[in-house]
Amino acid sequence: MFSIGDYVKRTDLQNKIDLKILSEQELKFLQESILDIYRDVLSVCEKAGIRVMMVAGSAIGVVRHKGFIPWDDDMDMLISRDEYYRFVEAFCEEFGDKYYVTSPFSITQYKDLCIHIIRKDITLISLFDLSKLYPNGVAIDICTYEYVPDNCILRVLHGFISNCLLFIGNSRKMYLCKNKYCDTFFSLTMKSRIMYYFRLFIGILFSFFSYATWCSCLDKWVSLFNKRKGKYVTIPTGYLHYFGEMVPSDVFDPAKEAVFEGLKAFIPNRVDTYLKNRYGKDYMVIPPKEKQEVHPVVAFSYGITSE
């Protein structure tokens, strides 16, 4: 999808579009709610011998703040392909009545490119959540890292098709999520308007398969080379996509123990290398307020399910 910070500053969100910016009290409540989900994730992982890692902004939070980045309103996690299905199966079995779970697998009712673990008791509706692809709520995201081919030609082919499938899947999702908020939001700059309508066009063009089918196609394609355990890995659904997220395999494995808000957590083995690749060498510098990424919210309420 689009990174909101690429196009629109925080003041634009407040002045030009009818979206909610969480108050300090609401943000703290949201972070505590995310921590509750993480405790359950950690419980399942410890019982099953699975490790999930903090990545992206959550990894910066571990290194720089020992917890959440003060303005962060989500949690980003990573899991190996070998443990991916096993985690979904174990989590659904233990906490299926407490959470909605999305994945590319048939085991979950709701399909998406990554795992979303969504609380049933808190409604959080973001800009892209009005399509009812899956229920709205406070969630954490878990993506996979995948081994890539050592052969350069195979790697380019694998990466190119991975990026194409990701683009099609995200475009299908954007088309299905089209609403008045998206229309207004992506009209704030010429660049975002052009990209938005191009995405909608691709979403219509590739509507001969369902969104769930495109999720499954991408998931199967990106996992093709995991049995070979090559020299490099990538996060195909990551912000920098296949080639931008590619790092030596020892950057992630073995995961290193750390602390997040007083709880046990894991981060990439060579977390400095990972964060420099993801954010640049100044990742430890706290950005000014106007460059702090926020996620537009349509609605946020406690104790109300989306059903």
N, C-alpha and C positions, 0 to 999 in steps of 0.2 A: 504494500500500500504506500501512500505518501507519508513522508515525515512532515508533520505539521510545522516544525521549526524551519523547514526549508523555505516556506512561503510566507508565513504570517507571524508577526510579532504578537506578544501577549496583549498589548494594548489594542491591537486590531480585533482580536477575538472579543474583547469586552465592548468595544465601541461600534463595531460593524455587523455583528451577528448575534442572534439571541441564543447564546450558549452560556452555561453556568461555569464560573471559575470557583473551585472549591475554596471555602474559607479555611483558615488555619485550624480551627476546631474540627471541621469536616475532614480535612486532610489527615489529621492525627487519627481520627476514628477509622478512616479508610486504611491507613497503614497498620493499625492494630488488627483490623479485620483480615488483611492480607497475611499478617503474622499467624493468625489462627489457622488459616489454610496451610501455611507452611509447616506448622506443628504437626498437622495430620499427614502431610506429605513426608515429613521426616520420620514419623512413626512407622508408616508403611515401608519406607526405604530401609530403616534399621531392621525391621522384622524380616524383610526379603533379601537383605544383603545387597541393596542397590544404592548407588551414589548419584545424586543430582548436584550439579554445580551452579553457583551463581555466576551469571555472565552479564555483559552489557552494563547498564546503569547499576544493577544490583552488585556486580563485581566491584565497580568503583565505590559503591557504598561500603562494601566490606573493607576495602583497602584504605579509603580516605576517611570514613566516618564510623566504621565498625557497626554499620547498620544502614538504614535508609539514607540516601541523599535527602536532605531536609525537604525539598520540594517534590520528591519522587512519589508517584501515585500508582506504581505497579511493581511487579517482581518478575525478573527474567531469569529463566533457568535452562540448563542444558543436560541432556542425558545421552548415553551412548546408544547406538542402534541395537546392540546386543541386549540391552536392558529395557528398551523402549516398550515393547509389547507386554513384557512381564510386569512392568510397573503399571501400565493401564489396567491390566487384568487384576492385579492385586489391589489397586486403589478402588476400582469399581466394586470389587467384592466386599471390601471393608467399609467404604464410605459412600456407596451408591445412593443411599437414602438421604444423605446430607448435601451432596454436590451433584451438579450436572457436569459431565465430562465430555469434552469433544476430542476427537482424534481422526486420523484417516482410516481407522480400522472399523470393521463391521461390528466389533464388540460394543462400541458406543453408539447410542441413538443419534447423537449429533455429530456431524462431520466438519472438520476443518483441517488446515495444513499442519497445524501443531496441536499439542495438548493444551486445552484450557480447562482449568479446574475452577468451577463457578459456584459460589455460595448461593444457596436457594433462599436465604432469609434477608438478603440485602439487594435492593434494586439499584443498579448503576448502569445508566444508558449513555453510551458514548455516541459520537458522531456516526459511526458505522453499524450501530446495533439495532436499527429500526426495521431490518429486513426479516427478523424472526428466523434467521438461519439456525440460531440456537438461543436459549434464554439469556436475558440480561442479568448481570450481577457482578459483584466484586470477584475478581479471578486472578490467578497467576498463570503464566504461560511457560510451557516447557517444550523446547525444540530439541532436535537431534543434531549431533555432529556425525559426519559421514567420511569414510575413507575415500580418497580419490585415486584414479589410476596413476601409476608411476610413469607410464608411457605418455609422452607429451601430446601426441596426436589424439590418443584416446581421452586424455584429460580435457583437451579443448572441446572435443565433441561432447563428452559427458557434461561439461560445464555449460556449453551453449544450449543444449537441449534442456538441461535443468532450469536455466534462466528463462527459457521460452515457456516451459510449463508453469513456472512460478508466475510469470507475467500474465499468462492466460488465466490461471487460477485466481489471482488477485483482481484481474479485470472482471471476471465473472462475479466475484464477490462484490466489487464496487458497483456493478450494474444492479445486482440484487439488493444492495444497500442504498440505492439512490433514494434520496428524500430531500425535502426542502432545505434542511440544514446543510447537506452536502452541496446542493446547488449553489447556495449563497456563499458558503465557505470557500469553495474552489473558484468562485468568481472574483475573489479579492485581488488577484494578480493575473496578468495575462498568461504567464507561464503555467500557473496552476489551472487556469481555465482550459488552455489547450490540452494539457496532459489529462485533465479530467474527462473531457469529451472524447479524446482518443481512447482512453480506457473504457469508457462506456461503449464505444463502437466495437472494440475488441470483445467486450463482454457479450454483446449481442451476436457478433460474428461467430463466436465459439459456443453458442448456446445449444448446439446439437448434443452436447453432453451436459449432465448436471454438474453442479459445483462439487458435489460429493465424489463424482467420478474423476474430475480433474485433480482433486486432492489425492485420491488413491493412485492415479497415474504418476503424479510427482513423487509420492512417497516410495513407490516401487522403483522408479527410475533412479532416484538419488541413492538408493541403498544397494545398487547393483554390485559395487566393488568392495563391500565391507568385509567379505570373507577373506580377501587377499591381504588386508592389513598393510597398506602401503606406507610411504614415507610422509605423506601429507593428509590432512583432514580439512574439512570445511563445514560451515553451517549454511546449507543451501537456502534456507528460509530466512537467514539473517539479514540485517539492514544493508550490509555491503554485498550481499548475494554470493554466489559460488566462488568467484575468483578473488573478490575483495576479502572474504572471510577465511581464505586458505592459509593455513599455518602448518609447520612441522607437527607431526602427530604427538610428540612429547610435550607440546605446549599444553594440551589438555590432560593427558594421561601420564602418570596417575594423578588423580585429583588430590588437592592439598587441603587439609583441614584448617578451618578458620572460625571466626565468630561473627554472627550477624544478630544484632539486638539481643545479645546475651545467649543466643541459641547456637548450637553446633551447626556449622555450614561447611560447604566445600567450594573451592575456587580452582580455576585451572592451575596446573602444575607450575607453569611459567606465566604467572598472571601478568607480570610487567610486559612481557613480549605480546601477550594477547591484547592488553589494553592499549599499548602503543599502536598496534596494528589497527585496532578498532577506532581509537579516538585521537591518535597522535601523541607526541612525546609530552605534551602539557596536560595530560589527563588528570593530574593531581591538583591543577589550578582550578579553583571554584570560579565558574563563569559569572559574568554580570547578570543581573536579573532579567534583562531583555533577551538573553540568550539561553535562559533556562527553559527546557522543554516542558510544556504542559499539554494535557490531553483534554480537548473540549468535552464537556459533559452536558447532555440534554436533561437528565434527571438523576437525582441521588436521594434515596430514601431508605430508612431502616425498617426491618421487620415486615417487608412486603415482598412477596415472591412475584415472579414474572408470569406465573401461570394464571 
